[in-house]
C-alpha cells in the first residue's frame, strides 16, 4: 500500500459531516503520522518482511486438554 492510499484511508476514517474539512484533515494527518511513523519515513514496510512466530499444530503427541 503506498503512502497516498494510506492518507486517503485515514481521511475516510476521520471524516464526519458535522465537522469542517480542515478538522478532518488535521485528524487524518495525525492518524497518518501514527500509522506510518515519522514524517521523514516515506516507505511502508513490506508485509513479506515481517517475521511470524511458528504455528504450533496439535498432534497426537500434544493431546487436547478437553479430551
Secondary structure, 3 states (H helix, E strand, C coil): CCHHHHHHHHHHHHCCCCCCHHHHHHHHHHHHHHHHCCCCCCCCCCHHHCCCCCCCCCCCCCCCCCC
